Amino acid sequence: MKRFTIKGPNKAIKGEVNISGAKNSCLPLMAASILFKNKITLRNVPFVKDVHTMKDLLVSLGARVDFSISKKMMTITNNKNHKLVVPYNLVSTMRAGVLTMGPLLARYPKKKIKVALGGGCALGVRDTNWHLSGFKSLGATNSLEKGYVNISSKQGLKGGKYKFPKVSVTGTSNLIMASIFAKGIHFIKNISIEPEVLDLINFLNMSGAKIKFLGKRSIKITGVNELVNGTHSIIGDRIEAFSYLCVGAITRGKIKTNNINPNQLSSEISVLKKIGYKIEAKNNSIKIYPGAKLKPINIKTGPFPNFATDNMPMILAVLTTISGKSQIEETIFSNRFMAAPELNRMGAKINIKKNKATIIGQKKLYSADCISSDLRTTFSIILGAIAAKGSSTISRVYHGLRGYYNLEQKLKKIGIKINSNNNG
């Protein structure tokens, strides 16, 4: 198992980072390939661990997947009938496996689809009930058997209405894909408007689907007969971009992130500015500069356009070095503060009560041996180690490699003293 060793403190880091395509956009786009009779081509693909897992999942269902890592390109061909069982051994390592439910149901509505439950990060309850309720609004029934959800619709799928009780990113993507071929019109309210969901909608519409916005969080989908081919370039990864901006923030350095739309990080940029950092945002890049006086802040996470829950562990690490008392309220996941105990072992002062963290900024952090427990926690601990005095080791970094492409190389390129070995 790979582990990182980071020597700190790294101060006033300078450099540029080329941001990869968004993993959270790539995975639903890959799942959407099931809807197509021939093939889709994706560009700006981030070849992280989760993308390889989704490839294995699609191949197990009968797809052909061709990669060109040097060209950041992928072609997925689905011109054969699919197997209709999504196996546990693949879904268990990656939450996004449930995204195959919607497209399989759309393409084979009258057959029985079996999808294993579970997988991904240890962030608390991630319920698929809303996905299933959404499918029910199209006329599909479901039952649970030996850890697998069985879904089918004897009469075929028909348009209706559904309102999500709470904004759900994967739920929205799944239900949109399930609705593409339904007879008539399907209305969906209270959808996620995360950039990654909009990326999926844009791709489907460009490929022949009929999805129309009726308001900020409401859409109508008019069923079409088929989708044949599609081509799409994946948006830049806003979570990766913010992670590297936080390297600039915690080292009081100057970091520029390229290939990212600043509008997708408007809340996060606002938070960095309120703390006192200087931000220069252009069409396709964001640069952070150190501010003269940095001050604590109160933050509340929420669905886009609010501060992203995925970005919260990184700002948590930054705030451990900002003098004064900061607070973070987490509204999406119950276990999102898993970096806190590890950062506290470095001398941070973070107190967690239910869904709130109180952070008392410290002048110095000190090295420690740490264990990563999920994707974003990995980067949060890395940030702590970057700022800490001494040599820190971080075990189980495979969690981070699920979502950050060339993580070690990108950190080295901007001057972070990081090395890896396979003993951890």
VMD Tcl script that draws the C-alpha trace (Angstrom):
set ca {
  {0.00 0.00 0.00}
  {1.32 3.40 -0.99}
  {2.11 6.07 1.57}
  {3.43 9.61 1.30}
  {6.23 11.25 3.27}
  {6.09 15.05 3.33}
  {8.78 17.30 4.81}
  {7.66 20.68 6.11}
  {7.10 23.41 6.64}
  {6.80 24.32 2.95}
  {6.51 28.11 2.78}
  {5.63 30.61 0.04}
  {5.14 27.90 -2.59}
  {4.99 29.27 -6.14}
  {3.88 27.61 -9.35}
  {1.14 26.59 -11.76}
  {-1.04 23.48 -11.75}
  {-2.87 22.20 -14.82}
  {-6.22 20.96 -13.56}
  {-7.49 17.63 -14.90}
  {-11.01 16.86 -16.09}
  {-13.61 16.48 -13.35}
  {-13.86 12.94 -11.98}
  {-17.39 13.71 -10.74}
  {-18.36 14.63 -14.30}
  {-16.49 11.81 -16.04}
  {-18.16 8.98 -14.07}
  {-21.81 9.89 -14.91}
  {-20.78 10.57 -18.53}
  {-19.25 7.09 -18.69}
  {-22.45 5.60 -17.22}
  {-24.49 7.57 -19.79}
  {-22.70 5.66 -22.58}
  {-25.12 2.76 -21.85}
  {-27.88 4.90 -23.40}
  {-26.11 5.04 -26.77}
  {-26.62 2.46 -29.54}
  {-23.14 2.96 -30.95}
  {-20.32 4.85 -29.22}
  {-19.34 7.96 -27.30}
  {-15.97 9.73 -27.22}
  {-14.87 11.63 -24.12}
  {-11.98 14.11 -24.03}
  {-10.10 15.71 -21.12}
  {-10.49 12.43 -19.19}
  {-8.84 12.22 -15.73}
  {-7.43 8.68 -15.51}
  {-7.82 8.36 -11.74}
  {-8.59 5.09 -9.94}
  {-12.39 5.62 -9.99}
  {-12.34 6.05 -13.78}
  {-10.51 2.72 -14.16}
  {-13.06 1.09 -11.82}
  {-15.97 2.48 -13.86}
  {-14.26 1.15 -17.01}
  {-14.10 -2.32 -15.41}
  {-17.77 -2.03 -14.47}
  {-18.85 -1.07 -18.02}
  {-16.72 -3.86 -19.52}
  {-18.35 -6.36 -17.11}
  {-21.74 -5.24 -18.49}
  {-20.62 -5.83 -22.08}
  {-19.20 -2.48 -23.22}
  {-15.93 -1.98 -25.05}
  {-13.75 0.78 -23.56}
  {-10.65 2.13 -25.31}
  {-8.27 4.54 -23.52}
  {-5.62 6.91 -24.85}
  {-3.96 8.28 -21.71}
  {-1.55 10.49 -23.69}
  {-4.49 12.13 -25.52}
  {-6.70 12.19 -22.36}
  {-9.35 10.44 -24.46}
  {-11.75 7.51 -24.08}
  {-14.11 5.77 -26.49}
  {-16.95 3.60 -25.16}
  {-18.88 1.34 -27.53}
  {-22.18 -0.20 -26.38}
  {-23.52 -1.85 -29.56}
  {-24.18 -5.23 -27.89}
  {-26.89 -6.12 -25.41}
  {-25.73 -5.53 -21.84}
  {-25.63 -7.89 -18.91}
  {-28.13 -6.57 -16.39}
  {-26.31 -7.36 -13.14}
  {-24.07 -4.64 -11.65}
  {-21.75 -6.64 -9.36}
  {-20.96 -5.84 -5.73}
  {-17.19 -6.29 -6.11}
  {-17.09 -3.20 -8.38}
  {-19.82 -1.05 -6.79}
  {-18.32 -1.64 -3.31}
  {-15.18 0.36 -4.13}
  {-16.91 3.25 -5.89}
  {-20.16 5.00 -5.05}
  {-20.68 6.13 -8.67}
  {-21.49 2.54 -9.67}
  {-25.14 3.26 -8.79}
  {-25.19 5.65 -11.78}
  {-25.55 2.62 -14.07}
  {-29.07 2.06 -12.67}
  {-30.73 4.92 -14.57}
  {-29.29 4.23 -18.04}
  {-29.82 0.43 -17.75}
  {-33.45 1.03 -16.75}
  {-33.91 3.45 -19.66}
  {-32.47 1.03 -22.21}
  {-34.02 -2.19 -20.85}
  {-37.16 -1.04 -18.97}
  {-39.11 -4.30 -19.24}
  {-36.27 -6.53 -18.05}
  {-35.06 -7.10 -14.49}
  {-31.98 -5.03 -13.59}
  {-29.97 -6.03 -10.52}
  {-27.67 -3.45 -8.91}
  {-25.58 -4.06 -5.79}
  {-25.91 -1.50 -2.99}
  {-23.04 0.28 -1.25}
  {-19.56 1.66 -1.90}
  {-17.38 4.76 -2.10}
  {-16.29 6.99 0.78}
  {-17.02 6.45 4.47}
  {-19.00 9.69 4.73}
  {-22.12 8.41 6.43}
  {-25.50 7.53 4.94}
  {-25.78 7.96 1.18}
  {-29.31 6.77 0.48}
  {-30.43 5.38 -2.88}
  {-34.11 5.66 -1.83}
  {-34.52 8.93 -3.74}
  {-33.14 7.31 -6.88}
  {-35.67 4.49 -6.50}
  {-38.55 6.89 -5.72}
  {-37.60 8.81 -8.85}
  {-37.67 5.63 -10.93}
  {-41.09 4.85 -9.40}
  {-42.40 8.16 -10.80}
  {-41.60 6.72 -14.26}
  {-43.53 3.52 -13.50}
  {-40.67 1.28 -12.33}
  {-40.96 -1.05 -9.35}
  {-38.13 -2.27 -7.14}
  {-37.35 -4.88 -4.50}
  {-34.33 -5.74 -2.37}
  {-32.86 -9.23 -2.51}
  {-29.53 -10.38 -1.00}
  {-27.99 -6.89 -1.12}
  {-29.14 -6.25 -4.69}
  {-31.90 -3.89 -5.84}
  {-34.12 -5.40 -8.55}
  {-35.69 -2.77 -10.82}
  {-38.07 -3.21 -13.74}
  {-41.13 -1.75 -15.46}
  {-43.42 -4.29 -17.10}
  {-45.38 -1.63 -18.98}
  {-42.31 0.43 -19.96}
  {-41.39 3.88 -18.60}
  {-43.84 6.78 -18.84}
  {-43.35 10.45 -18.05}
  {-44.74 11.81 -14.79}
  {-43.58 14.13 -12.02}
  {-40.98 13.88 -9.27}
  {-39.62 16.32 -6.70}
  {-36.44 15.46 -4.79}
  {-37.03 15.84 -1.01}
  {-33.44 17.15 -0.76}
  {-30.98 18.10 -3.50}
  {-29.13 14.95 -4.63}
  {-26.30 15.01 -7.18}
  {-26.21 11.30 -8.10}
  {-30.00 11.07 -7.70}
  {-30.49 13.87 -10.23}
  {-28.06 12.36 -12.75}
  {-29.58 8.89 -12.37}
  {-33.17 10.06 -12.84}
  {-32.30 12.25 -15.84}
  {-30.67 9.26 -17.56}
  {-33.61 6.98 -16.69}
  {-36.06 9.49 -18.23}
  {-34.39 9.96 -21.63}
  {-36.51 7.37 -23.53}
  {-39.68 7.50 -21.38}
  {-42.96 7.98 -23.24}
  {-44.29 11.52 -22.98}
  {-42.82 14.22 -20.73}
  {-41.18 13.82 -17.32}
  {-41.00 16.77 -14.92}
  {-38.31 16.80 -12.22}
  {-38.12 19.45 -9.48}
  {-35.49 20.41 -6.89}
  {-32.65 18.98 -8.99}
  {-28.95 19.45 -8.35}
  {-27.42 22.23 -10.47}
  {-23.83 21.22 -9.71}
  {-21.53 21.98 -12.70}
  {-21.00 18.23 -13.16}
  {-24.78 17.66 -13.53}
  {-25.00 20.53 -16.05}
  {-22.11 18.92 -17.94}
  {-24.13 15.69 -18.23}
  {-27.26 17.58 -19.37}
  {-25.23 19.49 -22.00}
  {-23.72 16.26 -23.31}
  {-27.09 14.49 -23.53}
  {-28.77 17.46 -25.25}
  {-25.91 17.79 -27.76}
  {-26.38 14.06 -28.51}
  {-30.10 14.23 -29.26}
  {-31.87 14.22 -25.85}
  {-34.57 16.80 -25.04}
  {-33.94 18.24 -21.58}
  {-35.18 21.77 -20.90}
  {-34.86 23.97 -17.82}
  {-38.17 25.42 -16.55}
  {-36.56 27.31 -13.67}
  {-33.43 27.22 -11.56}
  {-33.99 23.67 -10.22}
  {-36.78 22.35 -12.47}
  {-36.51 20.53 -15.80}
  {-38.76 18.75 -18.25}
  {-37.54 15.80 -20.28}
  {-39.35 14.89 -23.49}
  {-38.71 11.26 -24.35}
  {-36.77 10.46 -27.53}
  {-36.52 7.13 -29.37}
  {-32.76 6.63 -29.30}
  {-29.29 8.09 -28.87}
  {-26.67 6.84 -31.33}
  {-23.30 8.63 -30.97}
  {-21.88 11.37 -28.77}
  {-18.70 13.41 -28.29}
  {-17.85 15.60 -25.30}
  {-14.97 17.39 -23.59}
  {-15.19 17.08 -19.78}
  {-15.15 20.25 -17.66}
  {-12.20 21.02 -15.35}
  {-12.27 19.62 -11.81}
  {-13.33 22.40 -9.42}
  {-12.50 20.27 -6.36}
  {-8.97 19.59 -7.58}
  {-8.55 23.29 -8.43}
  {-9.64 24.39 -4.95}
  {-7.37 21.77 -3.36}
  {-4.29 23.27 -5.04}
  {-5.42 26.84 -4.29}
  {-5.41 25.71 -0.64}
  {-1.74 24.68 -1.06}
  {-1.13 28.32 -1.93}
  {-3.30 29.44 0.99}
  {-1.69 27.29 3.71}
  {1.89 28.08 2.57}
  {1.07 31.80 2.02}
  {2.31 31.30 -1.53}
  {1.28 32.08 -5.10}
  {-0.43 29.25 -6.96}
  {-2.16 29.49 -10.33}
  {-4.63 26.80 -11.40}
  {-5.27 26.44 -15.15}
  {-8.15 24.80 -17.08}
  {-10.84 25.80 -14.58}
  {-13.92 28.04 -14.85}
  {-13.88 30.44 -11.83}
  {-17.71 30.64 -11.89}
  {-17.77 27.04 -10.65}
  {-15.90 28.12 -7.48}
  {-17.61 31.44 -6.76}
  {-18.48 30.62 -3.11}
  {-15.01 29.21 -2.42}
  {-13.30 32.25 -3.99}
  {-15.50 34.51 -1.87}
  {-14.44 32.62 1.30}
  {-10.73 32.89 0.43}
  {-11.15 36.64 -0.15}
  {-12.98 37.11 3.17}
  {-10.12 35.35 4.97}
  {-7.82 37.92 3.36}
  {-6.23 36.19 0.37}
  {-5.96 38.00 -2.95}
  {-7.55 36.17 -5.89}
  {-7.10 36.84 -9.58}
  {-9.79 35.03 -11.60}
  {-9.68 34.94 -15.39}
  {-11.74 33.04 -18.02}
  {-9.93 29.74 -17.52}
  {-7.65 30.19 -14.50}
  {-7.54 31.23 -10.84}
  {-4.49 32.59 -9.01}
  {-4.11 33.02 -5.25}
  {-1.73 35.50 -3.57}
  {-0.96 35.88 0.15}
  {-2.87 38.63 1.95}
  {-1.38 41.11 4.42}
  {-3.78 40.21 7.25}
  {-5.64 36.92 7.42}
  {-8.69 36.53 9.64}
  {-10.97 33.68 10.78}
  {-14.33 32.97 9.14}
  {-17.63 31.12 9.53}
  {-18.60 28.77 6.66}
  {-21.67 26.67 5.89}
  {-21.60 24.00 3.17}
  {-24.52 23.39 0.84}
  {-25.57 22.36 -2.67}
  {-24.16 24.41 -5.56}
  {-23.81 27.41 -5.76}
  {-23.00 27.23 -2.02}
  {-19.64 26.14 -0.60}
  {-19.11 22.52 -1.74}
  {-18.97 19.78 0.88}
  {-16.12 18.19 -1.12}
  {-14.05 21.35 -0.61}
  {-14.70 21.63 3.11}
  {-11.87 19.31 4.36}
  {-9.31 21.45 2.50}
  {-10.48 24.78 3.94}
  {-10.59 23.06 7.36}
  {-6.84 22.41 7.09}
  {-6.15 26.00 6.00}
  {-8.14 27.44 8.92}
  {-6.02 25.53 11.45}
  {-3.25 28.04 10.58}
  {-5.37 31.23 10.64}
  {-5.27 32.89 14.08}
  {-8.62 33.33 15.81}
  {-11.78 31.21 15.97}
  {-13.36 29.88 12.78}
  {-16.47 27.72 12.45}
  {-17.68 25.33 9.76}
  {-21.20 23.92 9.56}
  {-21.49 20.79 7.38}
  {-25.00 20.23 5.96}
  {-24.51 17.35 3.49}
  {-22.61 14.41 5.03}
  {-22.54 13.18 8.64}
  {-18.90 12.02 8.63}
  {-17.24 14.82 6.67}
  {-14.86 15.87 9.50}
  {-12.70 12.74 9.40}
  {-9.55 14.80 8.79}
  {-9.97 16.59 12.14}
  {-8.43 13.91 14.45}
  {-5.40 13.62 12.15}
  {-4.92 17.40 11.93}
  {-5.25 17.59 15.74}
  {-2.38 15.11 15.98}
  {-0.32 17.75 14.16}
  {-1.16 20.33 16.81}
  {-4.32 21.79 15.29}
  {-7.19 22.69 17.61}
  {-10.42 21.47 16.05}
  {-13.47 20.63 18.15}
  {-16.35 18.73 16.52}
  {-19.91 18.83 17.85}
  {-22.47 17.05 15.66}
  {-22.25 18.79 12.27}
  {-20.14 21.78 13.39}
  {-16.40 22.27 13.70}
  {-14.81 25.01 15.77}
  {-11.21 25.75 14.79}
  {-8.76 27.77 16.89}
  {-5.91 28.76 14.58}
  {-2.36 27.86 15.66}
  {0.95 29.55 14.84}
  {2.62 26.21 14.04}
  {1.73 22.65 13.15}
  {4.06 19.71 13.86}
  {4.69 16.54 11.88}
  {2.88 13.30 12.68}
  {2.16 9.85 11.25}
  {-1.38 9.93 9.85}
  {-3.89 7.62 8.22}
  {-6.20 8.71 5.42}
  {-9.79 7.45 5.52}
  {-11.47 8.93 2.44}
  {-10.80 10.85 -0.77}
  {-10.91 14.50 0.41}
  {-9.53 13.72 3.87}
  {-6.36 12.60 2.08}
  {-5.76 16.06 0.64}
  {-6.70 17.76 3.91}
  {-4.03 15.75 5.75}
  {-1.53 16.49 2.96}
  {-2.19 20.21 3.51}
  {-1.53 19.82 7.24}
  {1.73 17.96 6.51}
  {2.79 20.64 4.00}
  {2.49 23.30 6.72}
  {3.82 21.17 9.62}
  {7.38 21.32 10.96}
  {9.20 18.01 10.41}
  {8.56 14.87 8.40}
  {5.01 13.43 8.26}
  {3.92 10.11 6.81}
  {0.42 9.56 5.43}
  {-0.79 5.98 5.03}
  {-3.65 4.65 2.89}
  {-3.25 7.39 0.28}
  {-4.99 5.13 -2.25}
  {-8.14 6.95 -1.09}
  {-6.74 10.16 -2.57}
  {-5.63 8.49 -5.79}
  {-9.30 7.65 -6.43}
  {-9.88 11.30 -7.32}
  {-6.59 13.18 -7.83}
  {-4.68 12.49 -11.05}
  {-0.85 12.55 -10.78}
  {-1.17 13.87 -7.23}
  {2.44 13.35 -6.17}
  {3.87 14.68 -9.46}
  {1.72 17.83 -9.37}
  {2.75 18.59 -5.77}
  {6.44 18.01 -6.58}
  {6.22 20.31 -9.60}
  {5.20 23.27 -7.42}
  {7.97 22.56 -4.92}
  {6.35 20.43 -2.19}
  {8.85 18.05 -0.54}
  {6.92 14.81 -1.06}
  {7.97 11.22 -1.70}
  {6.12 7.92 -1.78}
  {6.85 4.30 -0.96}
  {4.77 1.15 -0.88}
  {5.11 0.12 2.78}
  {2.21 2.07 4.21}
}
mol new
graphics top color blue
foreach p $ca { graphics top sphere $p radius 0.5 }
foreach p [lrange $ca 0 end-1] q [lrange $ca 1 end] { graphics top cylinder $p $q radius 0.2 }
display resetview
